[in-house]
């Protein structure tokens, strides 16, 4: 019966190859490191709390950043920054604020963690109970504003929608915003652990129809910001999002942007789950939405990252919901940053409680995954029950260095783990370091396809 396992493996690779070739399981390109390895990002947003502090910097210390890498095995943070903090007066930049941002970037660098700098906004500005634009950049056409609940309903208030309309159409506002990004890029252009800049969090269409907004105003805005940032920084990726309503599962109409080193960075908050309705595993929206985001990334010919998603700690069915999202992201070889590294008393999606103890969401987020793949990914999968990780990828002769797999052994494999590879015995090797939770695997370059399997002893 020894011939059965090789046959099963060959059949699996055949099926995966057919799916991959037809664009079902994975995007056509990936974030690459300096050795041309495909990079998969797993991380957290830091953080919702920053919106409400005086200096718009979150509460985490260096020790909190250490948890991200050493205890949770993540390799990325999406670090929120704010236009209002960066340019408090027209043309006047707050470099003291950027010093605090740089301090946190350096913490991450010391720990081997990538950073995405996210220019964050909610409801356009703090003037409307959100964050983002400085007060001087709020052109609301004289409409009054009275806060309503839930908070996101305020997007349709005339003062907010007209402020967005003016931002998208008034060159003065867009120029200030773009110049602020150029100022940031000049500061961080040589920072090796910054993986990229995210242009604007959850852009809202204002008074325009969403599809018209994406096709005309948002694309032109992105192209202008990208070109201006590229004039000072050609090293980093630039992350961009579709309009905000796509976060609920709607289709994006954003056209392809012709530029290098871009990453598509949509969000996903299934509406009923976001509002606390139990998830019973019957909502097809989850798979449909993530498959659609993957297809959009393929059409744009860019890698993608799910920049925000989350679930409240006490939601009925929340574990099933989160497992489903993570499983689909793995199959699509997509990166992700979870919302958010906060106390769950500050944000219902926060991953720690008020005493600093981890909640159950975090337990689902910490699992073995390939951080760097020495080739072109096909797919990978992790099963929570069996704790088996499989990674399939094509050989790529332009890649240098080994594949790197994140394994927090004391959490996932307290009794140890075994490694197997489809390459012939003696032609591959593996080496694990508990000091940085990394398993390095060197594969046989003469093999066209590789499969790595990790399982508990």
C-alpha positions, 0 to 999 in steps of 0.5 A: 500500500506504500504507493497510495501516498505518492499517488495522492500527492500527484493527484493533489498537485495536478488539481492544484495546478489546474486551479492555479492556472485558471486563476482560482486559488491564487493571484498572479503575482506577489509581494517580493523581498530583495531575494525575490522570495514571495512574501506573505504578511500576517499582522495587526492594525495598530490601532483604533486607540490612536484615533482618540489620543492627543498626539494620535499615537497608540499606546503600545510600547516596544514590549507590546511590539515584541509580542507581535513577533515573538509570541504571535509569529506575525511579520507585519503591522498596519500602522495608522497615521493621520493627515491632521497630525501630519499637517496641522496647518496648511503647508506646515508639517509636524515632524515631532509627530513623524519622530514618534512614528519613526520610533515605532517603525524602528521598534518593528525593524529591530524585531524583523517586522514589516510596517505598512503606513496607513493614512487613516480616515473615518468620517473624513475628520474629527469634526464629525466624530471620526479622524483624518483630515485637519479642520482647515481641510473640512469644506462642508458647504455650510451644512450642519452636523448632528452625530447619529448612531451607529457611527458609520451612518454619519457618512450619509449626512450632508456635511460629511458627504459634501466634505468628501465631494470637495476633497475629490474635486478641489485641487487645493485639498488634493495637493495638500494631501499629496504633498503630505504623502511626499513629505512622509515618503522623503522621511521613510524612503530608505527604511528597509522594514517599511513594506509600503504606504497605504494611500487612504483608508476606506475612501468614501464616494461623497455625493457621487455614485460609487461606480462612477466615483471609482472609475473617474475620481478615485482612479485619477486621485490614486494615479496622482498620489502614486506618481508624486510619491514615486518621484521621491521613493521608488523602493516601497510598495503602494497599497490602495483600496476600493471605495468603502462600500466594497467592505460590505461585500459589494463589487469594485469598479476601480480600473486597473492602475498602470504602475509598478509595486502596487498592492490591492488592499480591500477590507471585509466586514460582513454587514450582519456579523459587524452588527452582532448578528450570529454567524451560522455558517450559512452566509455565502457572502464570505466566500463570494466576497473573498473570491471576488477580491481575489479576482479583482487583484488578478485583473489588476495583476497585483498581489493583495492584502485584506487590510481590515477584518474582524469579529467581536469576541462574544459573537455567536458563531464568531469562531466559525466565521473567522476560521472561514475567512482565514482558510480562504485567504490561505487558499488565495495566498493573500496577506492580511492585517487583523483589526485590531491590536487593542483592548476589547474595551476600546474596540469590540474587535480588540484581541486582548482584554482589559487586563492584557490577556489574549482573547479567543480571536487571537488564538485563531490568528496565531498558526503556522504559515509561510512568511517567505516562499522560495518560488511562486506560490500555488496555495497553502492550507492550515487545518486547526483540528489536525494542525497540519500545514501544507505549502505548495509552490513552483520552483523559480530559479531567480529566487535566492534563499530558503523558504521561511515558515513561522511556527510558534512552537510552544503554542501550536506544537508543544510536543514538537513537529515533523517536516516532510518535503516532496523533493527526494530525500537528501536533496532538501533540508530544514532548520528551526530556530525557536529564538525567532520562530522561523523554520528555514527550508532549502528545496531542490532547484531541479524540481518543478513543484514543491510541497512542504508539510508540517505536522505535530509529532 
